[in-house]
Amino acid sequence: MFDLGQVVATPGVLQAVSRSEIQGFLYQHCHGNWGIVSPEDAEENWFALHNGFRIFSAYCSSMGVQVWVITEADRSCTTVLLPEEY
């Protein structure tokens, strides 16, 4: 649905979550499955998708680790991180 740009992941998320799970989260993110965000955040993502704003998704790994995925408004970069790293 949109370009991820350069994809980066923080050291914390790389230690806590497998790379294959991270790839799965990125796939879901760029295909409009925003994960476990609130209905308001999901609605904001749809607005952002069509109007050029930041897109935010949240997922839970198989080990129960929450992961955030944020694509910048200009679609130049997508960051995968733990909430506490924000």
ZIMONOR-V210377 format. One record per backbone hydrogen bond with DSSP energy under -0.5 kcal/mol. CO is the residue of the C=O (numbers start at 1). NH is the residue of the N-H. Records with the same first field share a line. If there is no record, write none. Layout:
CO->NH + NH
This chain:
6->8 + 78
8->80
10->14
11->15
12->16
13->17
18->22
19->23
20->24
21->25
22->26
23->27
24->28
25->29
26->30
27->31
28->31 + 33
29->32
30->2
32->34
34->58
38->42
39->43
40->44
41->45
42->46
43->47
44->48
45->49
46->50
47->51
48->52 + 53
55->71
57->69
58->36
59->67
61->64
65->61
67->59
68->81
69->57
70->72 + 79
71->55
72->75
76->6
77->72
78->8
79->70 + 81
80->10
81->68
82->85
83->86
